[in-house]
Amino acid sequence: MSGTSDILSDVRRLAVPLTGAGSFDAIVERARSRRIIAIGEASHGTHEFYTLRALLTRRLIEEAGVTWIGVEGDWPDCWRIDRWVRGLAGPAMDAREVLAGFSRWPTWMWANAEVADFLDWLRAHNLGRPESERVGFYGLDVYSLWDSLARTISWLAERQPDALPVAMKAWRCFAPFDEDPQRYAWETRLVPLSCEDDVVDLLVEVRRRAAADGDDAFDALQNAIVAADAEQYYRAMVRTDRGSWNIRDIHMVDTADRLTEHLGPRAKAAIWAHNTHVGDARATSMRHAGLLNVGQLLRERYGADHVLLVGMASYAGEVTAAQEWGAVEERMPVPAARPGSHEDVLHHAFDGAAVLDFGGGTGAGEAPWLSARAGHRAIGVVYDPAREEGNYVPTVMGRRYDALIWVEQTRALRPLHHETAPEENEFETAPTETAFAPAPRGYCRRSQPLEADATGADVREQSARADPHPAIRARSARVDPGSSRAAPSAHRPRRGSSRARRACAAGSIAGTCADPG
């Protein structure tokens, strides 16, 4: 990175020392006028990232009007947490007991002391307020195929038993695969058969019967949508392209859209996810690989002036992660950041932690550091400190985020219990040369970081094949290049096809639902 003195001066003018909750004043003030505040993290196992995110979120709830939290987690498990934190269901237990229910790898992502402390605070905060003013906690992710199917069937059995034949047809289609989405994906890859039609039929039926207002109907509909999208995600995951990444992030933003509509005009969100989801993909090498993400889609759908993207970064320390998929978690060292990376610059600029307010939306102008392209470290649930070259995403900071939280030294996250060795092997199902290897089954799967050389010819060749999976074309149906919103087009999916019925039932494409069959 050239012009070192100008770079360091640019960095320092943006920052205040991070000494406590008061250091977030600038972020909180900017958040007052925003509809969605997305808070990233540079790893999924860092104590400081989790505690600082919780501290900022508390201020956003108390001072900036945040009414719900959406996280990179499964809908059914987070729905159970939501009912508990809002005092709507569940016994009078503490958060550690509630989080003990997480049993699928990697459990440490949510079953940890840092999340438990925040949830205990949130429940106490909520119980002192009218039910209509309590802050919700929801999962945005796509992975819970079997759990969501089971919850959908339970709702139909209780409320609409005459619709059970449609639900059981979908269940029987998936039954031979023993609740293993990888097995389903691989076996349906080899034969021209899948459960897509059955799960879309279920979604259409639930959509028709869940017209009544209320949380239970909304939960049933969201579970049916998760099942339909997860079926598509897992089939895409075993291909050699990266369409599954886009399916996943579109699903997360579609879920945020549905929650925003369901919760009403006062709804205002704080979204928790990894930097690779939160930071605008257009400011990184992800763009050249044909990948989009949550931060990009939020800016496109709501407008940059109504969204605030906050990233996190650190220089060195330790992290909770695993050596391979399904393995027991470990406390691992995080080496000093690579020379020339954004983390290296921040290390030379500050003596300790800091909060940087970029103050310029999506445009970085000519400011030296904000407009410089350099590596930005990303650590997932699988990590090898000895092979860090693949953990840096080429990034223009001023376009990727609106603000950044910097931590010099980190400590590992504190799991509530240790992982046990899985009864079955966990498989990494994407080829190693792809940038974002889809995670195997388990709660809160996490991405691998985009490799620093992700703009190479081999990646471009794969990306040319990647576009995107049919789900993306169905949901975004001929989008403008600068927008993820659906635009009218003669090229929408044929009405009556699985794609058209999926989009119709999810309420994503206006004007195609007159006859969902």
C-alpha positions, -999 to +999 in steps of 0.1 A: +000+000+000+017+032-012+019+066+005+022+052+040+021+085+058-010+097+040-026+063+047-019+065+084-031+101+086-063+091+068-069+062+091-064+082+123-087+111+113-116+086+111-111+071+145-118+075+182-103+052+209-125+022+218-128+026+256-164+016+262-200+019+250-196+057+246-171+051+218-200+040+196-216+075+197-210+082+160-224+048+149-255+052+171-261+087+158-260+075+122-281+045+130-310+067+141-321+073+105-313+038+092-338+009+087-312-018+090-279-019+108-257-049+099-228-057+122-201-080+109-174-100+125-140-111+112-143-146+127-169-168+143-149-175+174-136-142+189-146-130+224-142-093+216-162-094+184-192-110+202-190-087+233-186-055+213-214-065+189-236-070+219-226-037+235-233-018+203-266-037+198-278-028+233-272+009+225-291+005+192-320-010+210-321+016+238-313+047+218-318+041+180-351+022+180-340-013+169-369-037+173-355-070+161-323-089+157-316-112+127-287-136+129-267-160+107-285-189+123-313-215+116-349-203+118-363-230+140-337-228+167-337-190+168-375-190+168-373-209+201-349-183+215-372-155+203-401-169+222-380-171+253-364-136+251-399-121+245-414-141+274-439-157+251-430-194+257-406-216+277-400-219+314-382-194+336-347-206+328-316-186+320-300-182+286-273-209+292-300-235+298-318-223+266-287-224+245-278-259+258-304-271+233-280-265+205-265-299+196-255-297+160-220-287+149-206-261+154-225-255+186-200-230+199-212-204+174-243-197+195-239-218+226-213-196+242-210-174+272-210-142+252-243-148+235-258-161+268-249-129+286-266-108+258-297-129+257-301-127+295-299-089+292-324-089+263-350-110+281-347-088+312-351-057+289-381-072+272-400-083+303-400-047+315-419-036+284-453-042+269-454-073+247-458-052+215-425-033+223-403-064+229-373-070+207-373-102+187-345-126+178-347-145+145-326-168+123-320-158+087-302-188+074-312-215+050-298-248+063-326-263+084-342-285+058-354-313+080-362-292+111-382-268+090-401-296+073-410-312+107-422-278+121-443-272+090-459-306+092-466-301+130-484-268+122-505-283+095-514-313+117-526-290+145-542-262+124-549-276+089-550-315+091-567-319+057-534-305+041-513-333+057-512-354+025-492-327+007-468-324+036-463-361+040-456-365+003-427-341+007-415-359+039-416-393+022-396-379-007-368-369+016-371-399+040-347-423+021-318-399+027-318-402+066-319-365+072-286-361+054-287-331+030-254-340+014-266-375+006-297-361-009-278-336-029-252-361-043-278-388-051-301-364-069-272-351-088-267-384-105-303-390-115-329-367-130-351-368-099-354-345-069-379-335-042-382-299-056-418-303-069-430-319-036-414-292-014-427-264-036-462-280-035-459-278+003-449-242+002-478-233-021-502-251+003-489-234+034-489-200+017-526-205+009-535-217+044-514-193+064-533-162+053-544-155+088-523-130+108-503-141+137-468-154+147-477-191+144-488-188+108-458-167+100-435-193+115-451-220+095-448-201+063-412-192+070-403-229+077-419-239+044-399-213+026-367-225+043-374-261+033-380-251-003-348-229-004-327-254+015-337-282-010-324-259-038-293-248-018-281-284-012-286-294-048-266-264-059-239-270-033-226-302-049-220-285-083-187-270-092-200-235-094-207-211-065-244-206-070-252-219-036-235-189-019-258-166-038-289-187-030-280-185+007-275-147+009-306-140-012-325-162+012-312-143+042-322-109+028-356-122+016-362-134+052-352-100+065-377-085+040-405-108+052-397-099+089-397-062+081-431-065+065-445-088+092-433-067+121-448-035+107-437+001+099-418+005+131-396-025+124-359-017+126-332-044+124-298-052+137-283-080+117-255-102+129-233-120+104-198-126+092-180-098+074-181-118+043-219-114+044-222-079+058-195-060+039-207-050+004-194-077-020-191-051-048-161-037-030-142-070-029-129-097-052-162-115-046-177-094-073-153-108-099-162-143-089-199-137-096-209-135-059-232-112-041-240-109-004-263-096+023-247-061+025-249-055-012-285-067-014-296-046+016-281-014+000-297-022-033-332-030-018-334-004+009-310+023-004-276+030+010-290+059+031-312+035+050-286+008+057-255+010+079-228-017+074-203-021+103-173-044+099-148-057+125-111-065+122-082-075+145-044-078+144-035-109+164-045-131+193-065-162+195-098-177+182-121-206+187-123-227+156-118-263+143-092-279+121-118-296+099-155-299+094-172-316+123-141-316+145-139-306+182-133-269+186-099-256+197-084-224+210-061-215+182-035-187+178-042-159+153-008-147+139+001-111+133-017-098+102+002-100+069+023-070+058+004-047+035-031-058+046-057-035+060-051-050+094-014-043+092-021-006+084-045-004+114-019-019+137+006+008+127-020+035+131-032+027+166-019+016+200-051-001+209-088-007+199-106+020+179-139+028+162-137+042+127-166+061+112-162+064+074-191+089+072-194+086+034-219+059+026-208+038-004-184+063-019-148+064-007-138+095-026-101+101-030-092+094+007-060+073+005-069+044+029-106+043+022-100+040-015-071+016-013-075-021-023-057-045+001-063-078+018-088-080+047-087-110+070-116-134+073-116-165+096-144-191+095-153-221+116-125-241+100-091-224+104-054-232+099-031-205+113-002-218+093-020-212+060-033-177+062-027-167+026-062-179+018-079-158+045-075-124+030-103-109+009-091-080-015-112-051-003-118-014-007-127-005+029-146+027+022-170+010-002-174-022+018-184-007+051-198+025+066-178+020+099-153-004+113-145-017+148-108-024+154-093-047+180-056-050+184-054-083+204-082-109+207-092-137+230-111-169+220-148-173+224-160-192+254-182-223+245-208-234+270-199-270+262-173-288+241-181-304+208-183-342+207-169-362+178-197-366+152-213-400+147-209-395+110-181-377+091-187-342+081-179-335+045-166-304+027-186-307-004-171-280-026-138-283-045-109-267-028-103-242-056-136-225-051-136-195-029-165-200-006-166-237+002-202-244+014-203-258+049-216-292+056-247-299+076-249-285+112-262-255+129-250-221+116-227-233+089-201-208+080-183-198+049-146-201+040-130-167+031-125-157-005-090-164-016-067-136-023-062-147-059-099-152-065-097-132-097-075-158-115-085-174-148-096-206-132-121-188-110-133-166-139-140-198-159-160-213-130-179-180-124-190-179-160-208-211-154-221-201-120-249-178-129-267-180-109-287-210-099-324-209-112-335-199-077-318-166-082-333-160-116-367-169-101-364-146-071-347-117-088-363-124-122-343-104-146-328-078-122-312-046-134-274-048-131-274-024-102-304-038-083-315-071-068-352-061-071-373-081-095-381-062-127-410-069-151-398-092-179-411-116-205-384-140-193-399-148-159-402-185-151-431-203-168-462-201-146-468-236-132-431-245-131-415-252-098-395-220-100-425-199-107-446-215-080-417-212-055-414-175-062-451-169-061-456-188-028-427-169-012-443-136-024-412-126-043-424-119-078-455-097-081-480-105-108-473-143-112-495-156-085-530-156-101-528-193-106-500-208-086-508-243-098 
